[in-house]
Amino acid sequence: GTGAQILRGASNGELMHFVPPEARRRRIAGRASVNCVIRADTRLEACRLVDETPGGLGFGDAAVRIAETHFRFRPPTTASGRVVEGFR
């Protein structure tokens, strides 16, 4: 089988669109990590925040929205080539 593989990430312009307004106004950089379920159609769903820095400015919420709208992953497959649905 194969592991999950990224097919598409977000461009810099797409990422900038999601920068929280307060962070943009104050020119604060941030980052967040999310954990999502990979659907058979390569979309992500049920994303949840794992970590964000700095906290409280909205980077976590933005990361969830970006992951679910712009990122695509090929789901893992079994040794026989069958797609493993619902892989997180």
Backbone atoms as SQL, in Angstrom:
CREATE TABLE atoms (id INTEGER PRIMARY KEY, chain TEXT, resi INTEGER, resn TEXT, atom TEXT, x REAL, y REAL, z REAL);
INSERT INTO atoms VALUES
  (1, 'A', 1, 'GLY', 'N', 0.826, -1.192, 0.000),
  (2, 'A', 1, 'GLY', 'CA', 0.000, 0.000, 0.000),
  (3, 'A', 1, 'GLY', 'C', 0.867, 1.252, 0.000),
  (4, 'A', 2, 'THR', 'N', 0.200, 2.366, -0.020),
  (5, 'A', 2, 'THR', 'CA', 0.884, 3.652, 0.004),
  (6, 'A', 2, 'THR', 'C', 0.367, 4.492, 1.162),
  (7, 'A', 3, 'GLY', 'N', 1.179, 5.433, 1.575),
  (8, 'A', 3, 'GLY', 'CA', 0.762, 6.378, 2.597),
  (9, 'A', 3, 'GLY', 'C', 0.028, 7.546, 1.968),
  (10, 'A', 4, 'ALA', 'N', -0.521, 8.397, 2.799),
  (11, 'A', 4, 'ALA', 'CA', -1.184, 9.605, 2.296),
  (12, 'A', 4, 'ALA', 'C', -0.150, 10.493, 1.611),
  (13, 'A', 5, 'GLN', 'N', -0.571, 11.140, 0.522),
  (14, 'A', 5, 'GLN', 'CA', 0.337, 12.017, -0.223),
  (15, 'A', 5, 'GLN', 'C', -0.359, 13.337, -0.508),
  (16, 'A', 6, 'ILE', 'N', 0.357, 14.431, -0.277),
  (17, 'A', 6, 'ILE', 'CA', -0.218, 15.741, -0.576),
  (18, 'A', 6, 'ILE', 'C', -0.290, 15.938, -2.087),
  (19, 'A', 7, 'LEU', 'N', -1.432, 16.382, -2.547),
  (20, 'A', 7, 'LEU', 'CA', -1.631, 16.662, -3.966),
  (21, 'A', 7, 'LEU', 'C', -1.612, 18.160, -4.236),
  (22, 'A', 8, 'ARG', 'N', -2.107, 18.930, -3.286),
  (23, 'A', 8, 'ARG', 'CA', -2.177, 20.380, -3.454),
  (24, 'A', 8, 'ARG', 'C', -2.158, 21.042, -2.092),
  (25, 'A', 9, 'GLY', 'N', -1.345, 22.083, -1.993),
  (26, 'A', 9, 'GLY', 'CA', -1.330, 22.921, -0.806),
  (27, 'A', 9, 'GLY', 'C', -1.942, 24.267, -1.151),
  (28, 'A', 10, 'ALA', 'N', -1.897, 25.187, -0.239),
  (29, 'A', 10, 'ALA', 'CA', -2.393, 26.541, -0.491),
  (30, 'A', 10, 'ALA', 'C', -1.235, 27.407, -0.977),
  (31, 'A', 11, 'SER', 'N', -1.520, 28.282, -1.923),
  (32, 'A', 11, 'SER', 'CA', -0.501, 29.222, -2.398),
  (33, 'A', 11, 'SER', 'C', -0.291, 30.311, -1.340),
  (34, 'A', 12, 'ASN', 'N', 0.786, 31.066, -1.481),
  (35, 'A', 12, 'ASN', 'CA', 1.026, 32.176, -0.544),
  (36, 'A', 12, 'ASN', 'C', -0.139, 33.159, -0.554),
  (37, 'A', 13, 'GLY', 'N', -0.672, 33.449, -1.725),
  (38, 'A', 13, 'GLY', 'CA', -1.809, 34.363, -1.817),
  (39, 'A', 13, 'GLY', 'C', -3.035, 33.823, -1.115),
  (40, 'A', 14, 'GLU', 'N', -3.286, 32.525, -1.263),
  (41, 'A', 14, 'GLU', 'CA', -4.425, 31.903, -0.577),
  (42, 'A', 14, 'GLU', 'C', -4.226, 31.941, 0.933),
  (43, 'A', 15, 'LEU', 'N', -2.998, 31.681, 1.372),
  (44, 'A', 15, 'LEU', 'CA', -2.714, 31.741, 2.806),
  (45, 'A', 15, 'LEU', 'C', -2.921, 33.153, 3.349),
  (46, 'A', 16, 'MET', 'N', -2.437, 34.144, 2.622),
  (47, 'A', 16, 'MET', 'CA', -2.557, 35.528, 3.082),
  (48, 'A', 16, 'MET', 'C', -4.016, 35.960, 3.214),
  (49, 'A', 17, 'HIS', 'N', -4.876, 35.410, 2.380),
  (50, 'A', 17, 'HIS', 'CA', -6.303, 35.730, 2.440),
  (51, 'A', 17, 'HIS', 'C', -6.907, 35.338, 3.796),
  (52, 'A', 18, 'PHE', 'N', -6.346, 34.327, 4.436),
  (53, 'A', 18, 'PHE', 'CA', -6.889, 33.813, 5.690),
  (54, 'A', 18, 'PHE', 'C', -6.201, 34.359, 6.946),
  (55, 'A', 19, 'VAL', 'N', -5.187, 35.206, 6.794),
  (56, 'A', 19, 'VAL', 'CA', -4.515, 35.763, 7.971),
  (57, 'A', 19, 'VAL', 'C', -5.557, 36.517, 8.794),
  (58, 'A', 20, 'PRO', 'N', -5.651, 36.217, 10.091),
  (59, 'A', 20, 'PRO', 'CA', -6.644, 36.892, 10.931),
  (60, 'A', 20, 'PRO', 'C', -6.458, 38.413, 10.890),
  (61, 'A', 21, 'PRO', 'N', -7.561, 39.164, 10.817),
  (62, 'A', 21, 'PRO', 'CA', -7.476, 40.626, 10.690),
  (63, 'A', 21, 'PRO', 'C', -6.622, 41.309, 11.758),
  (64, 'A', 22, 'GLU', 'N', -6.761, 40.892, 13.006),
  (65, 'A', 22, 'GLU', 'CA', -5.979, 41.523, 14.081),
  (66, 'A', 22, 'GLU', 'C', -4.496, 41.259, 13.888),
  (67, 'A', 23, 'ALA', 'N', -4.149, 40.056, 13.490),
  (68, 'A', 23, 'ALA', 'CA', -2.735, 39.721, 13.237),
  (69, 'A', 23, 'ALA', 'C', -2.205, 40.520, 12.060),
  (70, 'A', 24, 'ARG', 'N', -3.034, 40.675, 11.040),
  (71, 'A', 24, 'ARG', 'CA', -2.617, 41.458, 9.865),
  (72, 'A', 24, 'ARG', 'C', -2.380, 42.916, 10.262),
  (73, 'A', 25, 'ARG', 'N', -3.324, 43.468, 11.023),
  (74, 'A', 25, 'ARG', 'CA', -3.217, 44.868, 11.445),
  (75, 'A', 25, 'ARG', 'C', -1.963, 45.104, 12.276),
  (76, 'A', 26, 'ARG', 'N', -1.666, 44.169, 13.164),
  (77, 'A', 26, 'ARG', 'CA', -0.507, 44.316, 14.048),
  (78, 'A', 26, 'ARG', 'C', 0.765, 43.702, 13.466),
  (79, 'A', 27, 'ARG', 'N', 0.667, 43.156, 12.244),
  (80, 'A', 27, 'ARG', 'CA', 1.803, 42.523, 11.564),
  (81, 'A', 27, 'ARG', 'C', 2.449, 41.413, 12.397),
  (82, 'A', 28, 'ILE', 'N', 1.603, 40.554, 12.894),
  (83, 'A', 28, 'ILE', 'CA', 2.052, 39.428, 13.710),
  (84, 'A', 28, 'ILE', 'C', 1.988, 38.154, 12.869),
  (85, 'A', 29, 'ALA', 'N', 3.095, 37.461, 12.792),
  (86, 'A', 29, 'ALA', 'CA', 3.144, 36.171, 12.095),
  (87, 'A', 29, 'ALA', 'C', 2.693, 35.079, 13.060),
  (88, 'A', 30, 'GLY', 'N', 2.142, 34.027, 12.515),
  (89, 'A', 30, 'GLY', 'CA', 1.709, 32.916, 13.357),
  (90, 'A', 30, 'GLY', 'C', 1.721, 31.621, 12.577),
  (91, 'A', 31, 'ARG', 'N', 1.415, 30.564, 13.285),
  (92, 'A', 31, 'ARG', 'CA', 1.346, 29.246, 12.660),
  (93, 'A', 31, 'ARG', 'C', 0.377, 28.380, 13.430),
  (94, 'A', 32, 'ALA', 'N', -0.109, 27.368, 12.769),
  (95, 'A', 32, 'ALA', 'CA', -1.032, 26.434, 13.409),
  (96, 'A', 32, 'ALA', 'C', -0.884, 25.066, 12.773),
  (97, 'A', 33, 'SER', 'N', -1.175, 24.053, 13.550),
  (98, 'A', 33, 'SER', 'CA', -1.180, 22.668, 13.074),
  (99, 'A', 33, 'SER', 'C', -2.590, 22.120, 13.238),
  (100, 'A', 34, 'VAL', 'N', -3.038, 21.394, 12.221),
  (101, 'A', 34, 'VAL', 'CA', -4.361, 20.778, 12.283),
  (102, 'A', 34, 'VAL', 'C', -4.262, 19.296, 11.960),
  (103, 'A', 35, 'ASN', 'N', -5.266, 18.563, 12.359),
  (104, 'A', 35, 'ASN', 'CA', -5.368, 17.136, 12.100),
  (105, 'A', 35, 'ASN', 'C', -6.714, 16.939, 11.420),
  (106, 'A', 36, 'CYS', 'N', -6.719, 16.306, 10.239),
  (107, 'A', 36, 'CYS', 'CA', -7.938, 16.187, 9.435),
  (108, 'A', 36, 'CYS', 'C', -8.154, 14.754, 8.965),
  (109, 'A', 37, 'VAL', 'N', -9.377, 14.465, 8.590),
  (110, 'A', 37, 'VAL', 'CA', -9.724, 13.195, 7.958),
  (111, 'A', 37, 'VAL', 'C', -9.593, 13.378, 6.454),
  (112, 'A', 38, 'ILE', 'N', -8.917, 12.435, 5.793),
  (113, 'A', 38, 'ILE', 'CA', -8.769, 12.464, 4.335),
  (114, 'A', 38, 'ILE', 'C', -9.910, 11.656, 3.725),
  (115, 'A', 39, 'ARG', 'N', -10.695, 12.322, 2.891),
  (116, 'A', 39, 'ARG', 'CA', -11.798, 11.649, 2.216),
  (117, 'A', 39, 'ARG', 'C', -11.285, 10.953, 0.953),
  (118, 'A', 40, 'ALA', 'N', -12.053, 10.006, 0.458),
  (119, 'A', 40, 'ALA', 'CA', -11.676, 9.283, -0.762),
  (120, 'A', 40, 'ALA', 'C', -11.562, 10.224, -1.957),
  (121, 'A', 41, 'ASP', 'N', -12.303, 11.354, -1.944),
  (122, 'A', 41, 'ASP', 'CA', -12.244, 12.307, -3.060),
  (123, 'A', 41, 'ASP', 'C', -11.104, 13.317, -2.917),
  (124, 'A', 42, 'THR', 'N', -10.182, 13.103, -2.015),
  (125, 'A', 42, 'THR', 'CA', -8.961, 13.872, -1.740),
  (126, 'A', 42, 'THR', 'C', -9.182, 15.120, -0.886),
  (127, 'A', 43, 'ARG', 'N', -10.424, 15.447, -0.558),
  (128, 'A', 43, 'ARG', 'CA', -10.695, 16.621, 0.282),
  (129, 'A', 43, 'ARG', 'C', -10.451, 16.261, 1.754),
  (130, 'A', 44, 'LEU', 'N', -10.258, 17.294, 2.564),
  (131, 'A', 44, 'LEU', 'CA', -10.085, 17.114, 4.001),
  (132, 'A', 44, 'LEU', 'C', -11.353, 17.541, 4.716),
  (133, 'A', 45, 'GLU', 'N', -11.679, 16.862, 5.809),
  (134, 'A', 45, 'GLU', 'CA', -12.852, 17.214, 6.600),
  (135, 'A', 45, 'GLU', 'C', -12.582, 16.918, 8.069),
  (136, 'A', 46, 'ALA', 'N', -13.479, 17.394, 8.903),
  (137, 'A', 46, 'ALA', 'CA', -13.386, 17.156, 10.349),
  (138, 'A', 46, 'ALA', 'C', -12.022, 17.579, 10.894),
  (139, 'A', 47, 'CYS', 'N', -11.499, 18.679, 10.362),
  (140, 'A', 47, 'CYS', 'CA', -10.200, 19.167, 10.832),
  (141, 'A', 47, 'CYS', 'C', -10.333, 19.730, 12.242),
  (142, 'A', 48, 'ARG', 'N', -9.316, 19.490, 13.036),
  (143, 'A', 48, 'ARG', 'CA', -9.308, 20.033, 14.394),
  (144, 'A', 48, 'ARG', 'C', -7.926, 20.611, 14.688),
  (145, 'A', 49, 'LEU', 'N', -7.943, 21.619, 15.482),
  (146, 'A', 49, 'LEU', 'CA', -6.710, 22.319, 15.848),
  (147, 'A', 49, 'LEU', 'C', -5.870, 21.459, 16.777),
  (148, 'A', 50, 'VAL', 'N', -4.579, 21.370, 16.476),
  (149, 'A', 50, 'VAL', 'CA', -3.624, 20.657, 17.329),
  (150, 'A', 50, 'VAL', 'C', -2.813, 21.670, 18.130),
  (151, 'A', 51, 'ASP', 'N', -2.355, 22.743, 17.458),
  (152, 'A', 51, 'ASP', 'CA', -1.518, 23.746, 18.115),
  (153, 'A', 51, 'ASP', 'C', -1.542, 25.035, 17.305),
  (154, 'A', 52, 'GLU', 'N', -1.464, 26.183, 17.984),
  (155, 'A', 52, 'GLU', 'CA', -1.334, 27.467, 17.298),
  (156, 'A', 52, 'GLU', 'C', -0.438, 28.394, 18.106),
  (157, 'A', 53, 'THR', 'N', 0.316, 29.204, 17.394),
  (158, 'A', 53, 'THR', 'CA', 1.229, 30.161, 18.011),
  (159, 'A', 53, 'THR', 'C', 1.205, 31.446, 17.205),
  (160, 'A', 54, 'PRO', 'N', 1.004, 32.598, 17.805),
  (161, 'A', 54, 'PRO', 'CA', 0.543, 32.783, 19.173),
  (162, 'A', 54, 'PRO', 'C', -0.945, 32.435, 19.283),
  (163, 'A', 55, 'GLY', 'N', -1.358, 32.102, 20.468),
  (164, 'A', 55, 'GLY', 'CA', -2.754, 31.751, 20.700),
  (165, 'A', 55, 'GLY', 'C', -3.637, 32.991, 20.770),
  (166, 'A', 56, 'GLY', 'N', -4.917, 32.780, 20.519),
  (167, 'A', 56, 'GLY', 'CA', -5.890, 33.828, 20.714),
  (168, 'A', 56, 'GLY', 'C', -6.075, 34.831, 19.594),
  (169, 'A', 57, 'LEU', 'N', -5.339, 34.679, 18.498),
  (170, 'A', 57, 'LEU', 'CA', -5.481, 35.634, 17.393),
  (171, 'A', 57, 'LEU', 'C', -6.262, 35.062, 16.206),
  (172, 'A', 58, 'GLY', 'N', -6.578, 33.781, 16.250),
  (173, 'A', 58, 'GLY', 'CA', -7.365, 33.188, 15.185),
  (174, 'A', 58, 'GLY', 'C', -6.593, 32.383, 14.159),
  (175, 'A', 59, 'PHE', 'N', -5.304, 32.149, 14.389),
  (176, 'A', 59, 'PHE', 'CA', -4.533, 31.358, 13.425),
  (177, 'A', 59, 'PHE', 'C', -5.044, 29.919, 13.339),
  (178, 'A', 60, 'GLY', 'N', -5.512, 29.365, 14.440),
  (179, 'A', 60, 'GLY', 'CA', -6.044, 27.999, 14.432),
  (180, 'A', 60, 'GLY', 'C', -7.291, 27.875, 13.583),
  (181, 'A', 61, 'ASP', 'N', -8.238, 28.783, 13.782),
  (182, 'A', 61, 'ASP', 'CA', -9.457, 28.767, 12.971),
  (183, 'A', 61, 'ASP', 'C', -9.122, 28.945, 11.496),
  (184, 'A', 62, 'ALA', 'N', -8.190, 29.832, 11.206),
  (185, 'A', 62, 'ALA', 'CA', -7.783, 30.063, 9.820),
  (186, 'A', 62, 'ALA', 'C', -7.176, 28.799, 9.216),
  (187, 'A', 63, 'ALA', 'N', -6.354, 28.100, 9.985),
  (188, 'A', 63, 'ALA', 'CA', -5.712, 26.874, 9.485),
  (189, 'A', 63, 'ALA', 'C', -6.745, 25.803, 9.158),
  (190, 'A', 64, 'VAL', 'N', -7.761, 25.679, 9.991),
  (191, 'A', 64, 'VAL', 'CA', -8.824, 24.707, 9.723),
  (192, 'A', 64, 'VAL', 'C', -9.528, 25.058, 8.421),
  (193, 'A', 65, 'ARG', 'N', -9.876, 26.322, 8.227),
  (194, 'A', 65, 'ARG', 'CA', -10.564, 26.752, 7.005),
  (195, 'A', 65, 'ARG', 'C', -9.690, 26.545, 5.764),
  (196, 'A', 66, 'ILE', 'N', -8.407, 26.870, 5.878),
  (197, 'A', 66, 'ILE', 'CA', -7.492, 26.684, 4.748),
  (198, 'A', 66, 'ILE', 'C', -7.385, 25.199, 4.386),
  (199, 'A', 67, 'ALA', 'N', -7.201, 24.357, 5.394),
  (200, 'A', 67, 'ALA', 'CA', -7.051, 22.922, 5.139),
  (201, 'A', 67, 'ALA', 'C', -8.274, 22.367, 4.420),
  (202, 'A', 68, 'GLU', 'N', -9.459, 22.758, 4.878),
  (203, 'A', 68, 'GLU', 'CA', -10.683, 22.195, 4.317),
  (204, 'A', 68, 'GLU', 'C', -11.044, 22.782, 2.952),
  (205, 'A', 69, 'THR', 'N', -10.514, 23.943, 2.613),
  (206, 'A', 69, 'THR', 'CA', -10.868, 24.555, 1.328),
  (207, 'A', 69, 'THR', 'C', -9.793, 24.418, 0.259),
  (208, 'A', 70, 'HIS', 'N', -8.525, 24.382, 0.647),
  (209, 'A', 70, 'HIS', 'CA', -7.459, 24.426, -0.353),
  (210, 'A', 70, 'HIS', 'C', -6.570, 23.191, -0.439),
  (211, 'A', 71, 'PHE', 'N', -6.419, 22.444, 0.625),
  (212, 'A', 71, 'PHE', 'CA', -5.504, 21.303, 0.597),
  (213, 'A', 71, 'PHE', 'C', -6.199, 20.051, 0.073),
  (214, 'A', 72, 'ARG', 'N', -5.453, 19.255, -0.671),
  (215, 'A', 72, 'ARG', 'CA', -5.943, 17.973, -1.180),
  (216, 'A', 72, 'ARG', 'C', -4.867, 16.917, -0.935),
  (217, 'A', 73, 'PHE', 'N', -5.297, 15.757, -0.471),
  (218, 'A', 73, 'PHE', 'CA', -4.399, 14.640, -0.199),
  (219, 'A', 73, 'PHE', 'C', -4.913, 13.383, -0.876),
  (220, 'A', 74, 'ARG', 'N', -4.005, 12.614, -1.444),
  (221, 'A', 74, 'ARG', 'CA', -4.365, 11.277, -1.912),
  (222, 'A', 74, 'ARG', 'C', -4.409, 10.402, -0.662),
  (223, 'A', 75, 'PRO', 'N', -5.528, 9.730, -0.420),
  (224, 'A', 75, 'PRO', 'CA', -5.610, 8.895, 0.773),
  (225, 'A', 75, 'PRO', 'C', -4.677, 7.685, 0.670),
  (226, 'A', 76, 'PRO', 'N', -4.321, 7.127, 1.799),
  (227, 'A', 76, 'PRO', 'CA', -3.476, 5.930, 1.755),
  (228, 'A', 76, 'PRO', 'C', -4.257, 4.767, 1.136),
  (229, 'A', 77, 'THR', 'N', -3.512, 3.780, 0.678),
  (230, 'A', 77, 'THR', 'CA', -4.130, 2.579, 0.117),
  (231, 'A', 77, 'THR', 'C', -3.590, 1.342, 0.822),
  (232, 'A', 78, 'THR', 'N', -4.365, 0.280, 0.756),
  (233, 'A', 78, 'THR', 'CA', -3.934, -1.005, 1.301),
  (234, 'A', 78, 'THR', 'C', -2.965, -1.649, 0.313),
  (235, 'A', 79, 'ALA', 'N', -2.392, -2.767, 0.692),
  (236, 'A', 79, 'ALA', 'CA', -1.467, -3.490, -0.191),
  (237, 'A', 79, 'ALA', 'C', -2.147, -3.903, -1.488),
  (238, 'A', 80, 'SER', 'N', -3.469, -4.093, -1.442),
  (239, 'A', 80, 'SER', 'CA', -4.207, -4.482, -2.658),
  (240, 'A', 80, 'SER', 'C', -4.648, -3.269, -3.478),
  (241, 'A', 81, 'GLY', 'N', -4.304, -2.055, -3.008),
  (242, 'A', 81, 'GLY', 'CA', -4.634, -0.851, -3.757),
  (243, 'A', 81, 'GLY', 'C', -5.956, -0.204, -3.390),
  (244, 'A', 82, 'ARG', 'N', -6.643, -0.774, -2.404),
  (245, 'A', 82, 'ARG', 'CA', -7.923, -0.197, -1.986),
  (246, 'A', 82, 'ARG', 'C', -7.699, 1.047, -1.135),
  (247, 'A', 83, 'VAL', 'N', -8.470, 2.101, -1.392),
  (248, 'A', 83, 'VAL', 'CA', -8.353, 3.356, -0.651),
  (249, 'A', 83, 'VAL', 'C', -8.792, 3.140, 0.803),
  (250, 'A', 84, 'VAL', 'N', -8.008, 3.662, 1.733),
  (251, 'A', 84, 'VAL', 'CA', -8.353, 3.617, 3.142),
  (252, 'A', 84, 'VAL', 'C', -9.151, 4.879, 3.450),
  (253, 'A', 85, 'GLU', 'N', -10.473, 4.734, 3.513),
  (254, 'A', 85, 'GLU', 'CA', -11.335, 5.885, 3.754),
  (255, 'A', 85, 'GLU', 'C', -11.301, 6.296, 5.228),
  (256, 'A', 86, 'GLY', 'N', -11.407, 7.602, 5.462),
  (257, 'A', 86, 'GLY', 'CA', -11.491, 8.115, 6.825),
  (258, 'A', 86, 'GLY', 'C', -10.167, 8.151, 7.557),
  (259, 'A', 87, 'PHE', 'N', -9.042, 8.057, 6.845),
  (260, 'A', 87, 'PHE', 'CA', -7.733, 8.101, 7.476),
  (261, 'A', 87, 'PHE', 'C', -7.506, 9.496, 8.053),
  (262, 'A', 88, 'ARG', 'N', -7.071, 9.608, 9.292),
  (263, 'A', 88, 'ARG', 'CA', -6.811, 10.911, 9.917),
  (264, 'A', 88, 'ARG', 'C', -5.327, 11.140, 9.947);
